[in-house]
Amino acid sequence: MADALTVNREGDTLVIRIPITAPTPSSSGKTLLVASTRGNQKTALQIDGKDLYLGLNAYVYAEPKGDR
């Protein structure tokens, strides 16, 4: 999934674009992964002259969470 990751800076906003995929079970099975960088990835951006790294996981719960 990280291959299609794009990261841009628009002023003081970091804009992240990553495709949503079919839900894939996590290792525990409690969640379903729909987008991930699969670990920290170096981006093409720099902040104050330093490389920006990004780690992202987007998921849904496999079973609905009860009201708390």
PyMOL commands that set and color helices and strands:
alter all, ss='L'
color gray80, all
select helices_A, chain A and resi 2-4
alter helices_A, ss='H'
color red, helices_A
select strands_A, chain A and resi 6-10+13-17+24-25+31-36+41-47+50-54+57-61
alter strands_A, ss='S'
color yellow, strands_A
deselect
rebuild
show_as cartoon
